[in-house]
Structures are given as structure tokens and as C-alpha cells.
Amino acid sequence: MPTFDAVFFDLDGTLADTAPDLAAAANRLVVEHGLPPVAYEKLRPVASHGARGLIGAAFGKRPEDPEFPALRDTFLDYYEADIAVHTRLFDGMEAVLAALETGGIRWGIVTNKIARFTVPLVDAIGLTPRASAVVSGDTTGHPKPHPAPLLHAAEISGVDPARCLYVGDDLRDIQAGKAAGMATVTAAYGYCGKDEPPETWGADHLIHHPSELLALLR
């Protein structure tokens, strides 16, 4: 297998299981509107789509609906207040990060989550000092699937994009990785949505558990 100088990860649904806290914020809002809580199984698949996905699943509202902005703003306030109550690294991910560090391979985070949420979350789960790059959705002004965030991560990490691996749980992650000239991995254990099956995204590799990454790095 090829060797890589760096591995970059999407955050929600790839590196960390953030869906429980996102769902909790959505259901707090749902209950305040006098509605029964939404099943976690309905909210988890859309967690990678942030407020748009959660508000859509919980209320059936789209960004163009007049009620959406107020629902979104309150949801984001609730999420920010309890951003890392239940969020954890996916099982096996800590071992992957430790192996990368031991092997001298840099790793970083490239997410569409804006810095308002990315920075405190990454701090809260103790990853800020370890990551070679933390790039948010508003860092470059071009969120994924644009390659700019990934290219920026490679630049500040001091690595050639062609020698990088990008891991994500959404089609836009694979599109961004390919556009940046990186090898790509679909994290099928993540949220992945319900639209196009992850097997059809065209990634170079597909994994069902973080530990499978280690085989790609040997």
C-alpha cells in the first residue's frame, strides 16, 4: 500500500460521534414547541448536514421556509451550550490517531462545521494540541466539496496533497478529496445520509470501522 505523509479527517460522523449532542439540541427545540421527541434513528443519518439536516428531520422545514431561520438560530444556540456532553471519538479512532503519531504521520481535521463550533468542540475532546491542522467550513470561504479547505490543511501541515489521505462520511468529502488530489476513504460507519449509498461515491477505499485505516497505512 502507498505510504502517506498526512491523514485528514472530516469531524462529524468520521472522527467523532457528534450526533448525540446534535440530536439532543434538536429535540430540546422540538419539545419546546410542544411536539414529541424525534427518534434518534431518524436524526443520526442527517447529523453531518448540521442545522439544515436536523431542522429538516425534526420539523420538516427547509432553509427557504420562513420559520427556518428562527429554528436554526435557537438550535445552534442550544448546541453550542452543550457541544460536547455526549460527543466522543468513534470506537477505535484513538488507537488510529496514536498509531499515526507513533509513525510520524501528521493528521488533521477538515470539516464544514464553522469555527464557532469546531474550535470549542475540538478543544473539549482534547485534540487541538495533537492536530497538524484544524480547518473549519468558514476558514477558506469555500466549504467542501470545494478542495480549498483540504488544500489549506495540507499547506499548513507542510505536506504534498498527493501524499495525503482524506477520510469522510459524506459524498462531498470524497468529491473534495478527489478535487484536491488526495486519496479518499469513505467512512461507512458514519452518518452517510440516506440519498446515495456510500459504495457508489467512488472513493479509493471504504471502511466499516476506524481500525481498518491502519491496514491502509502499512
C-alpha positions in Angstrom: 0.0 0.0 0.0 1.2 3.6 -0.5 2.6 5.5 2.4 1.1 8.9 3.3 2.6 11.9 4.9 -0.7 13.0 6.4 -4.3 11.8 7.0 -7.1 14.3 7.2 -10.5 13.6 8.7 -13.9 15.0 8.5 -15.2 15.7 12.0 -18.9 14.8 12.4 -19.5 11.2 11.7 -15.9 10.4 10.8 -13.6 11.3 13.6 -16.1 11.9 16.4 -19.6 10.7 17.0 -21.3 14.1 17.5 -24.8 13.0 16.6 -26.0 12.5 20.2 -25.4 16.2 21.1 -26.8 17.4 17.8 -29.9 15.3 18.3 -30.3 16.5 21.9 -30.3 20.1 20.8 -32.8 19.4 18.1 -35.1 17.5 20.5 -34.9 20.3 23.1 -36.3 22.6 20.5 -38.9 20.0 19.4 -40.2 19.6 23.0 -40.3 23.4 23.5 -42.6 23.5 20.5 -45.0 21.1 22.2 -44.0 18.1 20.0 -42.9 14.6 21.0 -39.1 14.0 20.7 -37.9 12.7 17.4 -36.3 9.2 17.4 -32.5 9.3 17.4 -32.5 6.8 14.5 -34.2 9.5 12.4 -31.8 12.3 13.3 -28.5 10.4 13.2 -28.3 10.0 9.4 -28.6 13.8 8.8 -26.2 14.9 11.6 -23.4 15.6 9.0 -25.7 18.3 7.5 -25.9 20.3 10.7 -28.8 22.7 11.3 -30.2 22.1 7.8 -30.4 18.4 8.3 -31.5 18.4 11.9 -34.2 21.0 11.5 -35.4 19.3 8.3 -35.7 15.9 10.0 -37.2 17.3 13.2 -39.6 19.9 11.8 -39.9 19.2 8.1 -38.7 22.7 7.4 -36.3 23.7 4.7 -34.0 26.7 4.6 -36.4 28.6 2.3 -39.3 28.2 4.7 -40.0 31.4 6.7 -39.8 29.5 10.1 -36.4 28.1 9.4 -34.1 31.0 10.4 -35.5 31.2 13.9 -35.5 27.5 14.4 -31.9 27.3 13.1 -30.6 30.1 15.4 -32.2 28.6 18.5 -31.0 25.1 17.6 -27.4 26.4 17.2 -27.5 28.2 20.5 -28.6 25.1 22.2 -26.0 23.0 20.5 -23.2 25.5 21.3 -24.2 25.4 25.0 -23.9 21.6 25.2 -21.5 20.9 22.4 -19.5 18.0 24.0 -21.8 16.4 26.6 -22.0 13.0 24.8 -19.6 13.5 21.9 -16.8 11.0 21.8 -14.2 9.7 19.3 -15.6 6.7 17.4 -14.5 3.4 18.9 -11.1 2.6 17.7 -10.2 6.1 16.5 -7.9 6.9 19.4 -5.8 3.9 18.5 -5.6 5.1 14.9 -4.5 8.6 15.9 -1.9 7.2 18.3 -0.6 4.9 15.5 -0.3 7.9 13.2 1.6 9.9 15.7 3.9 7.0 16.5 4.6 6.5 12.8 5.3 10.2 12.3 2.3 10.7 10.0 0.6 14.0 10.6 -3.2 14.2 10.9 -5.7 16.9 10.9 -9.4 17.9 10.7 -11.2 19.4 7.8 -14.9 20.0 8.4 -17.8 22.0 7.1 -18.7 22.9 10.7 -18.0 26.6 11.2 -15.3 27.7 13.5 -17.8 28.9 16.1 -18.5 25.2 16.8 -15.3 23.5 15.6 -12.9 25.2 17.8 -14.7 24.6 21.2 -15.6 21.1 20.2 -12.1 20.1 19.2 -10.8 21.7 22.4 -13.3 19.9 24.5 -12.3 16.4 23.2 -8.6 17.2 23.6 -7.5 17.2 20.0 -6.3 20.7 19.4 -2.7 20.2 20.5 -2.4 17.0 18.5 -3.8 18.0 15.1 -1.5 19.5 12.5 -4.4 21.4 11.0 -8.0 22.2 12.0 -9.9 23.7 9.1 -13.5 24.8 9.5 -16.2 25.4 6.9 -15.6 29.1 7.1 -11.8 29.1 7.2 -11.2 29.4 3.5 -14.6 30.7 2.4 -15.1 27.6 0.3 -16.7 24.7 2.2 -16.5 21.1 0.8 -17.0 19.8 -1.8 -14.6 22.6 -2.9 -11.0 21.4 -2.5 -9.8 24.7 -0.9 -10.2 23.5 2.8 -8.2 20.3 2.1 -5.5 22.2 0.2 -5.3 24.7 3.0 -4.9 21.8 5.6 -2.1 20.3 3.5 -0.4 23.7 3.2 -0.4 24.5 6.9 0.7 20.9 7.7 3.6 21.2 5.3 2.7 18.2 3.1 2.0 17.5 -0.5 -1.7 16.9 -1.2 -0.8 13.9 -3.4 0.7 12.2 -0.4 -2.4 12.7 1.8 -5.4 10.6 2.6 -8.8 12.1 3.3 -11.5 10.2 5.3 -15.1 11.3 5.3 -18.7 10.0 5.7 -20.4 12.2 3.1 -20.3 12.3 -0.7 -19.0 15.9 -0.6 -16.0 14.6 1.4 -15.0 12.2 -1.3 -15.6 14.9 -4.0 -13.4 17.4 -2.1 -10.6 14.8 -1.6 -10.5 13.9 -5.2 -10.6 17.5 -6.3 -7.6 18.2 -4.0 -5.7 15.3 -5.5 -5.8 13.2 -2.3 -6.5 9.5 -1.9 -10.0 9.1 -0.4 -11.7 6.8 2.2 -15.4 6.5 2.8 -16.2 6.0 6.5 -19.2 3.8 6.1 -19.6 3.6 9.9 -20.5 7.3 9.9 -23.8 9.1 9.2 -23.7 8.8 5.4 -27.2 10.1 4.9 -29.9 8.3 3.0 -29.5 9.5 -0.6 -26.7 7.7 -2.4 -25.2 4.5 -0.9 -21.6 5.1 0.2 -20.4 2.3 -2.1 -21.3 4.4 -5.1 -19.3 7.5 -4.1 -16.2 6.4 -5.9 -13.8 6.6 -3.0 -10.5 4.8 -3.3 -11.3 2.8 -0.1 -14.3 2.1 2.0 -14.1 1.1 5.7 -16.7 0.0 8.2 -14.6 0.6 11.3 -11.8 3.1 12.1 -9.3 0.3 12.8 -9.4 -0.6 9.1 -7.5 2.6 8.4 -4.4 1.0 9.9 -4.2 -1.5 7.1 -4.1 1.3 4.6 -1.1 2.8 6.3 1.1 -0.2 6.5 
